[in-house]
Amino acid sequence: MKYSYFPTSQNGFVIKFAAVILFAGSLFCSQHSNAEQTSWFMSGQIGSASTDISTKSLTSSLNEQGAIIDSVSVKDSDTGYQAAIGYQFNANYSLQVGYVDFGERHFSFTGEVTDLDNFHSTMKQIYPESAKGPQISLLASWPITKEISLTGKVGYLDWHQNYQYQADSSQLYKAKRSGNSVTFGIEASFALFKNTQIFLSYDHAALDATDASMLSIGARYYFD
Protein backbone atom coordinates (compact mmCIF):
# COMPACT_ATOMS: atom_id res chain seq x y z
CA MET A 1 0.00 0.00 0.00
CA LYS A 2 1.38 3.44 -0.88
CA TYR A 3 0.67 6.72 0.84
CA SER A 4 1.50 10.07 -0.72
CA TYR A 5 1.39 13.56 0.73
CA PHE A 6 1.19 16.84 -1.11
CA PRO A 7 1.56 20.24 0.61
CA THR A 8 0.00 23.46 -0.66
CA SER A 9 2.51 25.06 0.71
CA GLN A 10 21.76 24.10 13.16
CA ASN A 11 22.48 26.75 13.06
CA GLY A 12 23.85 27.99 16.38
CA PHE A 13 26.79 29.37 14.42
CA VAL A 14 24.52 31.58 12.32
CA ILE A 15 22.83 32.98 15.45
CA LYS A 16 26.17 33.74 17.09
CA PHE A 17 27.68 35.23 13.96
CA ALA A 18 24.63 37.43 13.35
CA ALA A 19 24.82 38.61 16.97
CA VAL A 20 28.52 39.46 16.52
CA ILE A 21 27.76 41.52 13.42
CA LEU A 22 24.89 43.31 15.17
CA PHE A 23 27.18 44.15 18.09
CA ALA A 24 30.05 45.21 15.84
CA GLY A 25 27.67 47.32 13.80
CA SER A 26 26.52 49.12 16.95
CA LEU A 27 30.15 49.90 17.89
CA PHE A 28 30.89 51.13 14.39
CA CYS A 29 27.75 53.24 14.42
CA SER A 30 28.67 54.86 17.74
CA GLN A 31 32.12 55.75 16.38
CA HIS A 32 30.83 57.10 13.08
CA SER A 33 27.58 58.78 14.05
CA ASN A 34 28.30 61.66 11.68
CA ALA A 35 27.81 59.40 8.64
CA GLU A 36 24.04 59.77 8.42
CA GLN A 37 22.43 58.15 5.37
CA THR A 38 18.66 57.97 5.70
CA SER A 39 16.64 56.49 2.87
CA TRP A 40 13.71 54.25 1.99
CA PHE A 41 14.55 51.06 0.12
CA MET A 42 13.04 47.93 -1.40
CA SER A 43 14.61 44.50 -1.77
CA GLY A 44 14.00 41.06 -3.20
CA GLN A 45 15.83 37.75 -3.00
CA ILE A 46 15.45 34.20 -4.28
CA GLY A 47 17.30 30.99 -3.55
CA SER A 48 17.28 27.47 -2.15
CA ALA A 49 15.31 26.80 1.06
CA SER A 50 15.47 23.61 3.12
CA THR A 51 14.12 21.99 6.29
CA ASP A 52 16.35 20.28 8.85
CA ILE A 53 14.72 16.85 8.85
CA SER A 54 15.86 13.30 8.13
CA THR A 55 14.26 10.26 6.54
CA LYS A 56 15.39 8.21 9.55
CA SER A 57 13.45 10.36 12.04
CA LEU A 58 10.27 10.23 9.92
CA THR A 59 10.50 6.45 9.61
CA SER A 60 11.06 6.07 13.36
CA SER A 61 8.03 8.26 14.20
CA LEU A 62 5.76 6.26 11.89
CA ASN A 63 7.02 2.95 13.29
CA GLU A 64 6.26 4.12 16.83
CA GLN A 65 2.59 4.50 15.81
CA GLY A 66 2.40 0.94 14.52
CA ALA A 67 2.89 1.66 10.83
CA ILE A 68 4.78 -0.92 8.80
CA ILE A 69 7.19 1.02 6.56
CA ASP A 70 8.82 -0.36 3.43
CA SER A 71 10.38 2.85 2.10
CA VAL A 72 10.27 6.62 2.68
CA SER A 73 11.02 9.46 0.26
CA VAL A 74 11.43 13.04 1.46
CA LYS A 75 11.71 16.29 -0.48
CA ASP A 76 13.11 18.64 2.15
CA SER A 77 14.08 21.59 -0.08
CA ASP A 78 12.49 23.96 -2.56
CA THR A 79 12.86 27.42 -4.08
CA GLY A 80 12.32 30.18 -1.52
CA TYR A 81 12.02 33.94 -1.80
CA GLN A 82 11.63 37.15 0.16
CA ALA A 83 10.40 40.65 -0.73
CA ALA A 84 10.63 43.64 1.58
CA ILE A 85 10.47 47.41 1.97
CA GLY A 86 12.43 49.25 4.63
CA TYR A 87 13.98 52.39 5.99
CA GLN A 88 17.66 53.09 6.57
CA PHE A 89 18.10 55.15 9.76
CA ASN A 90 21.82 55.78 9.22
CA ALA A 91 24.85 54.17 7.61
CA ASN A 92 24.54 51.12 9.87
CA TYR A 93 20.95 50.45 10.97
CA SER A 94 17.84 49.65 8.94
CA LEU A 95 14.37 48.24 9.62
CA GLN A 96 12.44 46.28 7.01
CA VAL A 97 9.01 44.69 6.68
CA GLY A 98 8.35 42.01 4.12
CA TYR A 99 7.07 38.58 3.16
CA VAL A 100 9.12 35.39 3.17
CA ASP A 101 8.31 31.95 1.72
CA PHE A 102 10.52 28.94 2.44
CA GLY A 103 8.79 26.87 -0.28
CA GLU A 104 6.93 23.57 -0.23
CA ARG A 105 7.78 20.18 1.28
CA HIS A 106 6.76 16.67 0.21
CA PHE A 107 7.16 13.15 1.48
CA SER A 108 5.74 9.74 0.62
CA PHE A 109 6.15 6.22 1.89
CA THR A 110 5.11 2.70 1.04
CA GLY A 111 3.79 0.47 3.78
CA GLU A 112 0.72 -0.27 5.87
CA VAL A 113 -1.17 1.74 8.48
CA THR A 114 -3.58 -0.07 10.82
CA ASP A 115 -4.72 2.80 13.08
CA LEU A 116 -5.84 5.78 10.98
CA ASP A 117 -6.68 7.94 14.03
CA ASN A 118 -3.15 7.57 15.37
CA PHE A 119 -1.82 8.10 11.87
CA HIS A 120 -3.57 11.46 11.44
CA SER A 121 -2.41 12.58 14.87
CA THR A 122 1.16 11.62 14.01
CA MET A 123 1.02 13.47 10.70
CA LYS A 124 0.43 16.75 12.52
CA GLN A 125 3.71 16.24 14.36
CA ILE A 126 6.02 14.81 11.71
CA TYR A 127 5.01 16.37 8.39
CA PRO A 128 8.12 18.26 7.13
CA GLU A 129 7.75 21.85 8.24
CA SER A 130 8.01 24.91 6.05
CA ALA A 131 6.85 28.49 6.55
CA LYS A 132 5.59 31.57 4.80
CA GLY A 133 4.26 34.85 6.11
CA PRO A 134 5.00 38.47 7.05
CA GLN A 135 8.31 39.30 8.70
CA ILE A 136 9.85 42.35 10.37
CA SER A 137 13.64 42.56 10.73
CA LEU A 138 16.35 44.80 12.14
CA LEU A 139 19.50 45.00 10.01
CA ALA A 140 22.91 46.12 11.31
CA SER A 141 25.62 46.62 8.70
CA TRP A 142 29.37 46.70 9.09
CA PRO A 143 31.24 48.23 6.10
CA ILE A 144 34.38 46.33 5.11
CA THR A 145 35.30 48.57 2.18
CA LYS A 146 33.52 51.38 0.38
CA GLU A 147 31.61 48.86 -1.74
CA ILE A 148 31.45 45.74 0.46
CA SER A 149 29.67 45.28 3.79
CA LEU A 150 28.52 42.52 6.15
CA THR A 151 25.06 42.62 7.72
CA GLY A 152 23.53 40.79 10.67
CA LYS A 153 19.74 40.36 10.73
CA VAL A 154 17.33 39.51 13.52
CA GLY A 155 13.58 39.38 12.99
CA TYR A 156 10.12 38.14 13.88
CA LEU A 157 8.15 35.88 11.52
CA ASP A 158 4.38 35.25 11.76
CA TRP A 159 4.19 32.07 9.69
CA HIS A 160 1.82 29.37 8.48
CA GLN A 161 1.97 26.22 6.37
CA ASN A 162 -0.92 24.62 4.49
CA TYR A 163 -0.57 20.99 3.48
CA GLN A 164 -2.71 18.04 2.41
CA TYR A 165 -2.33 14.29 2.19
CA GLN A 166 -4.19 11.25 0.95
CA ALA A 167 -3.93 7.50 1.54
CA ASP A 168 -4.54 5.81 -1.82
CA SER A 169 -8.03 6.82 -3.02
CA SER A 170 -9.45 7.64 0.40
CA GLN A 171 -10.53 11.06 1.66
CA LEU A 172 -8.18 13.99 1.05
CA TYR A 173 -7.11 15.49 4.37
CA LYS A 174 -6.16 19.14 4.65
CA ALA A 175 -4.31 20.69 7.57
CA LYS A 176 -2.61 23.90 8.59
CA ARG A 177 0.23 24.82 10.92
CA SER A 178 0.99 28.29 12.20
CA GLY A 179 3.29 29.95 14.68
CA ASN A 180 5.62 32.80 15.51
CA SER A 181 9.39 32.48 15.22
CA VAL A 182 12.52 34.49 15.75
CA THR A 183 14.67 34.65 12.62
CA PHE A 184 18.39 35.26 12.19
CA GLY A 185 20.53 35.88 9.17
CA ILE A 186 23.83 37.08 7.75
CA GLU A 187 24.42 38.93 4.52
CA ALA A 188 27.35 40.02 2.36
CA SER A 189 26.52 42.90 0.04
CA PHE A 190 28.23 44.75 -2.80
CA ALA A 191 27.37 48.29 -3.92
CA LEU A 192 26.81 47.79 -7.65
CA PHE A 193 25.67 51.35 -8.39
CA LYS A 194 25.04 54.47 -6.32
CA ASN A 195 21.57 53.33 -5.21
CA THR A 196 21.76 49.58 -5.82
CA GLN A 197 23.23 46.67 -3.86
CA ILE A 198 23.45 43.00 -4.72
CA PHE A 199 23.83 40.57 -1.83
CA LEU A 200 24.26 36.95 -0.81
CA SER A 201 22.12 36.06 2.21
CA TYR A 202 21.65 33.16 4.63
CA ASP A 203 18.39 33.23 6.61
CA HIS A 204 17.28 30.88 9.37
CA ALA A 205 13.98 30.37 11.21
CA ALA A 206 13.35 28.05 14.17
CA LEU A 207 9.86 26.61 13.60
CA ASP A 208 7.82 24.43 15.97
CA ALA A 209 9.70 21.15 15.62
CA THR A 210 12.41 21.76 13.03
CA ASP A 211 14.43 24.58 11.47
CA ALA A 212 14.09 26.13 8.02
CA SER A 213 16.88 27.97 6.24
CA MET A 214 17.46 29.69 2.92
CA LEU A 215 20.58 30.58 0.94
CA SER A 216 19.71 33.25 -1.61
CA ILE A 217 20.90 36.03 -3.86
CA GLY A 218 19.15 39.38 -3.90
CA ALA A 219 19.14 43.05 -4.79
CA ARG A 220 18.31 46.19 -2.81
CA TYR A 221 17.41 49.61 -4.24
CA TYR A 222 17.62 52.83 -2.20
CA PHE A 223 15.36 55.73 -3.13
CA ASP A 224 16.81 59.24 -3.20
C-alpha positions as MATLAB code, in Angstrom:
seq = 'MKYSYFPTSQNGFVIKFAAVILFAGSLFCSQHSNAEQTSWFMSGQIGSASTDISTKSLTSSLNEQGAIIDSVSVKDSDTGYQAAIGYQFNANYSLQVGYVDFGERHFSFTGEVTDLDNFHSTMKQIYPESAKGPQISLLASWPITKEISLTGKVGYLDWHQNYQYQADSSQLYKAKRSGNSVTFGIEASFALFKNTQIFLSYDHAALDATDASMLSIGARYYFD';
ca = [
       0.000    0.000    0.000;
       1.375    3.436   -0.885;
       0.668    6.725    0.839;
       1.502   10.068   -0.716;
       1.394   13.565    0.735;
       1.188   16.844   -1.111;
       1.556   20.237    0.613;
      -0.002   23.460   -0.660;
       2.511   25.062    0.708;
      21.764   24.097   13.155;
      22.479   26.746   13.062;
      23.847   27.993   16.379;
      26.790   29.370   14.417;
      24.520   31.583   12.323;
      22.832   32.979   15.448;
      26.173   33.736   17.093;
      27.677   35.234   13.958;
      24.630   37.430   13.353;
      24.819   38.615   16.969;
      28.519   39.457   16.517;
      27.763   41.521   13.422;
      24.894   43.305   15.170;
      27.178   44.152   18.090;
      30.055   45.207   15.843;
      27.668   47.324   13.799;
      26.516   49.120   16.953;
      30.145   49.902   17.886;
      30.893   51.133   14.390;
      27.751   53.242   14.422;
      28.674   54.863   17.738;
      32.124   55.752   16.381;
      30.828   57.099   13.081;
      27.585   58.777   14.049;
      28.304   61.662   11.678;
      27.805   59.398    8.637;
      24.042   59.771    8.424;
      22.433   58.154    5.366;
      18.663   57.973    5.704;
      16.638   56.490    2.871;
      13.710   54.254    1.986;
      14.547   51.056    0.122;
      13.043   47.932   -1.401;
      14.611   44.496   -1.769;
      13.998   41.061   -3.200;
      15.833   37.754   -2.999;
      15.446   34.205   -4.281;
      17.302   30.993   -3.547;
      17.280   27.473   -2.149;
      15.306   26.798    1.059;
      15.473   23.609    3.116;
      14.123   21.990    6.285;
      16.350   20.281    8.846;
      14.716   16.848    8.853;
      15.865   13.297    8.134;
      14.264   10.258    6.542;
      15.390    8.205    9.549;
      13.452   10.365   12.043;
      10.269   10.232    9.922;
      10.499    6.449    9.613;
      11.065    6.074   13.359;
       8.027    8.258   14.197;
       5.759    6.258   11.885;
       7.016    2.946   13.291;
       6.256    4.119   16.827;
       2.593    4.499   15.810;
       2.397    0.939   14.521;
       2.885    1.662   10.829;
       4.783   -0.918    8.796;
       7.189    1.017    6.559;
       8.819   -0.362    3.432;
      10.380    2.852    2.102;
      10.273    6.620    2.676;
      11.018    9.460    0.264;
      11.430   13.045    1.463;
      11.705   16.295   -0.476;
      13.108   18.642    2.148;
      14.080   21.592   -0.077;
      12.487   23.962   -2.560;
      12.857   27.419   -4.080;
      12.319   30.184   -1.523;
      12.021   33.940   -1.802;
      11.625   37.146    0.164;
      10.403   40.648   -0.735;
      10.631   43.644    1.584;
      10.471   47.405    1.971;
      12.427   49.250    4.628;
      13.978   52.387    5.994;
      17.658   53.089    6.570;
      18.098   55.148    9.762;
      21.818   55.782    9.217;
      24.849   54.167    7.610;
      24.537   51.122    9.868;
      20.949   50.450   10.967;
      17.841   49.649    8.945;
      14.370   48.244    9.623;
      12.444   46.277    7.012;
       9.010   44.687    6.679;
       8.349   42.009    4.119;
       7.065   38.582    3.160;
       9.121   35.391    3.168;
       8.310   31.951    1.717;
      10.519   28.935    2.444;
       8.793   26.871   -0.276;
       6.927   23.565   -0.227;
       7.775   20.176    1.277;
       6.756   16.667    0.211;
       7.159   13.154    1.475;
       5.740    9.745    0.624;
       6.149    6.221    1.887;
       5.105    2.697    1.041;
       3.791    0.471    3.781;
       0.724   -0.274    5.867;
      -1.173    1.740    8.482;
      -3.585   -0.071   10.820;
      -4.721    2.795   13.081;
      -5.842    5.782   10.983;
      -6.679    7.941   14.030;
      -3.150    7.568   15.372;
      -1.818    8.096   11.869;
      -3.574   11.463   11.438;
      -2.414   12.583   14.870;
       1.161   11.620   14.012;
       1.020   13.468   10.699;
       0.432   16.752   12.524;
       3.708   16.241   14.358;
       6.023   14.815   11.712;
       5.011   16.371    8.393;
       8.124   18.256    7.129;
       7.752   21.854    8.235;
       8.014   24.909    6.048;
       6.853   28.488    6.552;
       5.588   31.574    4.804;
       4.261   34.852    6.107;
       4.995   38.468    7.049;
       8.312   39.303    8.698;
       9.847   42.347   10.373;
      13.636   42.556   10.732;
      16.352   44.797   12.140;
      19.504   45.002   10.013;
      22.908   46.118   11.314;
      25.618   46.624    8.703;
      29.367   46.696    9.090;
      31.240   48.231    6.103;
      34.377   46.330    5.114;
      35.298   48.573    2.178;
      33.518   51.384    0.384;
      31.614   48.860   -1.741;
      31.445   45.736    0.461;
      29.665   45.281    3.790;
      28.518   42.521    6.154;
      25.065   42.616    7.725;
      23.528   40.786   10.666;
      19.742   40.358   10.734;
      17.327   39.511   13.521;
      13.580   39.382   12.987;
      10.124   38.140   13.879;
       8.147   35.877   11.517;
       4.385   35.251   11.755;
       4.189   32.073    9.687;
       1.821   29.371    8.483;
       1.974   26.224    6.366;
      -0.918   24.618    4.488;
      -0.572   20.990    3.478;
      -2.714   18.038    2.408;
      -2.328   14.293    2.188;
      -4.190   11.250    0.955;
      -3.927    7.501    1.536;
      -4.542    5.811   -1.815;
      -8.027    6.819   -3.024;
      -9.454    7.638    0.404;
     -10.528   11.056    1.660;
      -8.182   13.987    1.046;
      -7.106   15.485    4.370;
      -6.159   19.143    4.646;
      -4.310   20.693    7.567;
      -2.609   23.897    8.592;
       0.229   24.816   10.918;
       0.990   28.285   12.197;
       3.288   29.947   14.680;
       5.617   32.797   15.509;
       9.390   32.481   15.219;
      12.521   34.494   15.750;
      14.671   34.649   12.615;
      18.388   35.257   12.189;
      20.533   35.879    9.170;
      23.828   37.077    7.754;
      24.417   38.928    4.516;
      27.354   40.017    2.365;
      26.519   42.898    0.037;
      28.234   44.748   -2.796;
      27.372   48.293   -3.917;
      26.811   47.789   -7.648;
      25.671   51.353   -8.391;
      25.037   54.469   -6.318;
      21.567   53.332   -5.207;
      21.763   49.578   -5.820;
      23.230   46.671   -3.863;
      23.453   43.003   -4.725;
      23.833   40.569   -1.835;
      24.258   36.946   -0.809;
      22.124   36.056    2.206;
      21.654   33.157    4.625;
      18.387   33.229    6.606;
      17.285   30.882    9.374;
      13.976   30.365   11.206;
      13.348   28.050   14.169;
       9.860   26.606   13.602;
       7.818   24.430   15.971;
       9.702   21.153   15.620;
      12.409   21.764   13.034;
      14.429   24.585   11.466;
      14.089   26.129    8.025;
      16.880   27.972    6.241;
      17.464   29.695    2.921;
      20.582   30.584    0.941;
      19.712   33.253   -1.609;
      20.905   36.031   -3.861;
      19.146   39.375   -3.904;
      19.142   43.053   -4.791;
      18.313   46.191   -2.814;
      17.413   49.606   -4.242;
      17.622   52.830   -2.201;
      15.359   55.733   -3.125;
      16.814   59.235   -3.201;
];
